[in-house]
Amino acid sequence: MVQLAPAAAMDEVTFRSDTVLSDVHLYTPNHRHLMVRLNSVGQPVFLSQFKLLWSQDSWTDSGAKGGSHRDVHTKEPPSAETGSTGSPPGSGHAQEEDDVLGEEAQGSPHDIVRIEHTMATPLEDVGKQVWRGALLLADYILFRQDLFRGCTALELGAGTGLASIIAATMARTVYCTDVGADLLSMCQRNIALNSHLAATGGGIVKVKELDWLKDDLCTDPEVPFSWSQEEISDLYDHTTILFAAEVFYDDDLTDAVFKTLSRLAHRLKNACTAILSVEKRLNFTLRHLDVTCEAYEHFRSCLRALEQLADGKLRFVVEPVEASFPQLLVYERLQQLELWKIIAEPVT
């Protein structure tokens, strides 16, 4: 959202772009979002619910371009004994509910994902919103259950925790990381709201602080969301999956993300795979007086630099992920949405 700021003179027009709104909500104008509270900085917090519709047919009915959720024929969800992923790979289909936003959800609790989030925030708080790239990443996680089942995974810049919650339906342990006590508290709240989903599959989600601008993890027990030595050992000994969505909107932060990704890959005991979700956004800049996508171009340059990195220890193989897998959540899968896979493996 761009706001016109008052100017000292009529011919001195300046622009202020300090408020950002995720356009996920713009595509659901008729959906009701229940405001549940104010967070510690006075921002309204809303609750949205997503319903998981388990369908054998959704595996084949959703086409390469995402298909249409109207074509999915729903069946009964799996029982708690089979777990939240007891149906065939990729058979979860989720859509945002517009009429079950109260405390009492309709249907089985194993069908519902509940997310607390904000809507319009300053740029530094965009992690508190739900972004389309997180939906694409969650979509891919549902599709690649084989990759996530039983693993230890870490999400960088988890925001509201949506992708981590989905990953926990399959993974053994998910480290859901970000920075900022208020954001991490919101994330922890969402983990608690959806603990039934992870519990049925045996997954554990741990919300932790991970600052991309620092080389080491915080172990001070006085700091909220710090790490224990046991958790750090588990992270480095067992993690095989790293994932991140919509964290490439600022060049300095993008550099920090890739530095952190490389540092983690070098410290992990096992080879790992990173899945990155990004939306190629076109922006008009006064500097160029043209429409550009500088943040995306910088992201691509970082991918190339990582692939060319030669330190004699690891090599990074970068591959685009074709978005031809069935669309298992309801959102607009634009061509601008991209997934990238990075495989970090020892140099032999």
C-alpha positions in Angstrom: 0.0 0.0 0.0 1.5 3.3 -1.0 0.3 6.4 0.9 0.7 10.0 -0.3 2.4 12.0 2.4 1.8 15.7 3.0 4.4 17.9 1.3 5.7 21.3 2.2 4.7 22.6 -1.2 2.3 21.5 -3.9 5.1 20.7 -6.3 7.0 18.6 -3.8 5.2 15.3 -3.9 6.7 12.5 -1.8 5.6 8.9 -1.4 5.6 6.8 1.8 5.4 3.1 1.5 5.5 2.1 5.2 2.4 -0.1 5.2 2.3 -3.5 3.5 -0.7 -5.6 2.9 -0.6 -9.3 1.8 -2.7 -9.6 -1.3 -3.8 -13.1 -0.2 -6.6 -11.3 1.6 -7.5 -9.2 -1.4 -8.6 -12.4 -3.3 -11.0 -13.4 -0.6 -13.1 -10.2 -0.1 -16.2 -12.1 1.0 -14.3 -14.2 3.6 -14.8 -13.1 7.2 -11.7 -12.7 9.3 -12.3 -12.8 13.1 -10.3 -10.2 15.1 -9.3 -12.0 18.3 -7.0 -9.6 20.1 -4.4 -6.8 19.9 -0.8 -7.9 20.0 1.9 -6.4 22.3 2.5 -3.5 19.8 -1.2 -2.7 19.4 -1.8 -4.4 16.0 -5.1 -6.2 15.4 -4.7 -10.0 15.2 -7.1 -12.0 13.1 -8.0 -15.6 13.1 -8.5 -17.5 9.8 -9.3 -21.1 9.5 -8.4 -23.5 6.8 -10.2 -26.8 6.3 -8.3 -29.9 5.1 -10.4 -31.9 2.8 -9.0 -35.4 2.3 -9.6 -36.6 -1.2 -8.1 -39.5 -3.2 -9.3 -37.8 -6.3 -7.4 -34.6 -5.6 -4.2 -36.4 -6.4 -5.2 -36.8 -10.0 -8.0 -34.2 -10.5 -5.8 -31.2 -9.8 -3.9 -30.4 -12.9 -0.4 -29.1 -13.7 -1.6 -25.5 -13.6 -3.1 -25.9 -10.1 -6.5 -27.1 -11.1 -9.6 -25.8 -9.5 -10.7 -26.6 -6.0 -14.3 -26.8 -7.4 -13.3 -30.0 -9.1 -12.3 -31.9 -6.0 -14.6 -34.6 -4.8 -14.2 -34.9 -1.0 -14.2 -38.1 1.0 -14.1 -38.8 4.7 -10.9 -37.6 6.5 -8.6 -40.2 8.0 -9.2 -41.2 11.6 -6.8 -40.1 14.3 -5.3 -43.5 14.3 -4.0 -43.2 10.8 -2.5 -39.7 11.5 -3.0 -36.4 9.8 -1.3 -37.7 6.7 -3.0 -41.1 6.6 -4.2 -40.6 3.1 -2.2 -41.1 -0.1 0.7 -38.6 -0.8 -0.6 -35.2 -1.8 -4.2 -36.0 -1.0 -4.7 -33.1 1.4 -6.7 -30.2 0.0 -7.3 -27.1 2.1 -9.6 -24.1 1.6 -10.1 -21.1 3.8 -13.4 -21.2 5.6 -15.6 -18.1 5.6 -18.2 -19.3 8.1 -16.4 -21.2 10.8 -14.3 -18.4 12.4 -15.5 -18.8 15.9 -14.0 -20.9 18.7 -16.1 -23.9 17.7 -15.0 -25.3 14.4 -17.4 -27.4 12.3 -16.4 -31.0 11.6 -13.5 -33.0 12.9 -10.7 -31.0 14.5 -8.3 -33.0 12.4 -9.7 -31.2 9.3 -8.9 -27.6 10.6 -5.8 -25.5 10.4 -6.2 -22.3 12.4 -3.9 -19.3 11.8 -3.6 -16.1 13.8 -2.1 -13.2 11.7 -2.2 -9.5 11.1 -3.2 -7.9 7.8 -1.5 -4.6 7.2 1.8 -3.9 8.9 5.0 -1.9 8.5 7.6 -3.6 6.4 9.5 -4.9 9.4 6.4 -6.8 10.6 5.5 -8.5 7.3 6.2 -11.9 8.8 3.0 -11.5 10.8 0.9 -11.8 7.6 0.0 -14.8 5.5 1.7 -14.7 2.1 1.0 -16.7 -1.0 4.5 -18.0 -1.2 4.0 -19.8 2.2 0.8 -21.4 0.7 2.8 -22.6 -2.3 5.5 -24.0 0.0 2.9 -25.8 2.2 1.4 -27.1 -1.0 4.7 -28.6 -2.0 5.3 -30.1 1.4 1.9 -31.9 1.2 2.9 -33.1 -2.2 6.4 -34.3 -1.1 5.4 -36.2 1.9 8.1 -38.7 1.1 10.8 -36.0 1.5 9.5 -34.8 4.9 8.2 -37.9 6.6 10.2 -38.7 9.7 12.8 -36.0 9.1 14.2 -33.2 11.2 13.5 -29.9 9.4 14.2 -26.2 10.0 12.2 -23.3 8.6 14.0 -19.9 8.2 11.7 -16.9 8.6 8.7 -18.9 9.5 6.4 -15.9 10.1 3.0 -17.2 11.2 4.3 -20.8 11.1 1.9 -22.1 8.5 4.5 -24.1 6.5 6.0 -25.5 9.7 2.6 -26.6 10.9 2.1 -28.5 7.6 5.6 -30.0 7.8 5.0 -31.2 11.3 2.2 -33.5 10.1 5.0 -35.6 8.5 8.3 -34.6 10.1 9.7 -35.9 13.3 10.8 -32.5 14.5 10.4 -29.0 13.0 12.4 -26.1 14.2 10.2 -23.1 13.4 12.5 -20.1 13.5 12.3 -16.3 13.1 13.2 -13.2 15.2 11.2 -10.9 17.4 9.5 -11.9 20.6 6.1 -10.7 19.4 6.3 -12.6 16.1 7.6 -15.7 17.8 4.8 -15.6 20.4 2.3 -15.4 17.6 4.0 -18.3 15.9 3.9 -20.3 19.1 0.2 -19.5 19.5 -0.4 -20.9 16.0 1.6 -24.1 16.8 -0.6 -24.6 20.0 -3.8 -24.0 18.0 -2.8 -26.8 15.6 -1.1 -29.1 18.0 -3.6 -31.8 17.2 -2.3 -32.0 13.6 1.3 -32.6 14.7 0.2 -34.9 17.5 -1.6 -37.4 15.3 1.6 -37.9 13.2 3.9 -37.7 16.2 5.6 -34.5 15.0 7.0 -31.9 17.3 7.3 -28.2 16.5 9.8 -26.1 18.4 9.6 -22.3 18.0 13.1 -20.8 18.2 14.9 -17.6 17.6 17.3 -17.6 14.6 18.8 -14.3 13.7 20.4 -14.4 10.2 22.7 -11.5 11.1 24.3 -13.6 13.9 26.7 -16.5 13.4 25.6 -18.4 16.5 22.4 -19.5 18.0 21.2 -17.8 21.2 21.7 -20.2 24.2 20.9 -17.7 27.0 18.1 -19.3 29.0 16.9 -15.8 30.0 16.1 -14.9 26.4 12.7 -16.1 25.1 12.9 -18.8 22.4 16.6 -19.5 23.0 18.2 -22.9 22.3 19.3 -25.6 24.7 22.5 -27.4 24.0 20.5 -30.6 23.4 18.4 -28.9 20.8 21.5 -27.5 19.0 23.0 -31.0 19.0 19.7 -32.5 17.6 19.6 -29.7 14.9 23.1 -30.4 13.7 23.0 -34.2 14.0 19.6 -34.9 12.4 18.4 -32.0 10.1 18.1 -32.9 6.5 15.6 -30.3 5.3 15.7 -26.5 5.3 12.8 -24.4 3.9 11.8 -20.8 3.6 9.1 -18.8 2.0 8.8 -15.1 1.0 11.9 -13.9 2.8 13.6 -12.4 -0.2 12.1 -8.9 -0.4 15.2 -7.0 0.9 18.7 -7.4 -0.6 20.5 -7.2 2.7 18.2 -9.8 4.3 18.4 -12.0 1.2 22.2 -12.0 1.6 21.8 -12.9 5.2 19.4 -15.7 4.4 21.9 -17.3 2.0 24.8 -16.8 4.4 22.8 -18.5 7.1 21.7 -21.3 4.8 25.3 -22.0 3.7 26.5 -21.8 7.3 23.9 -24.3 8.5 24.6 -26.7 5.6 28.3 -26.7 6.6 27.5 -27.5 10.2 24.9 -30.2 9.6 26.1 -33.8 10.0 24.1 -35.0 7.0 23.6 -33.8 3.4 20.5 -31.5 3.3 18.0 -30.2 0.8 16.7 -26.6 1.0 13.3 -25.6 -0.5 12.8 -21.9 -1.2 9.6 -20.2 -2.2 9.6 -16.8 -3.8 7.2 -14.5 -5.6 8.6 -12.5 -8.5 7.2 -9.1 -7.7 7.2 -6.2 -10.2 7.5 -2.8 -8.6 7.7 0.7 -10.0 10.7 2.5 -8.8 11.4 6.2 -8.9 15.1 5.5 -9.3 14.5 3.7 -12.6 11.2 5.3 -13.5 10.2 1.9 -14.7 8.8 -1.4 -13.5 11.6 -3.7 -12.1 11.9 -6.8 -10.0 15.2 -6.0 -8.2 14.6 -8.1 -5.2 13.9 -11.2 -7.3 16.9 -10.5 -9.5 19.1 -10.2 -6.4 17.7 -13.5 -5.2 18.6 -15.2 -8.5 22.1 -13.8 -8.3 22.5 -15.3 -4.8 21.4 -18.6 -6.2 24.1 -18.4 -8.8 26.7 -17.4 -6.3 25.8 -20.3 -4.0 26.0 -22.8 -6.9 29.5 -21.5 -7.8 30.8 -21.6 -4.3 33.8 -23.8 -4.1 35.3 -24.3 -0.7 36.3 -28.0 -1.0 33.7 -29.1 1.5 30.3 -28.8 0.0 28.8 -28.3 -3.4 25.4 -26.8 -3.9 23.2 -28.0 -6.7 20.4 -25.5 -7.6 17.3 -26.7 -9.4 14.0 -25.0 -10.2 10.9 -26.9 -9.1 8.3 -27.1 -11.8 5.0 -26.0 -10.3 3.2 -28.9 -12.0 2.2 -30.8 -8.9 -1.5 -30.8 -7.9 -2.7 -27.7 -6.1 -3.7 -29.0 -2.7 -4.5 -25.7 -1.1 -6.9 -23.0 -2.4 -5.0 -19.9 -3.5 -4.1 -18.2 -6.7 -1.0 -20.0 -8.1 0.4 -17.3 -10.2 3.2 -17.7 -12.7 5.2 -15.3 -10.5 5.3 -17.9 -7.8 8.5 -20.0 -7.9 10.0 -22.9 -5.9 13.8 -23.6 -5.9 15.5 -26.7 -4.6 19.1 -26.6 -3.3 20.9 -29.8 -2.6 24.0 -29.5 -0.4 26.2 -32.5 -0.6 29.8 -33.2 0.4 32.5 -32.8 -2.2 34.0 -36.3 -3.0 
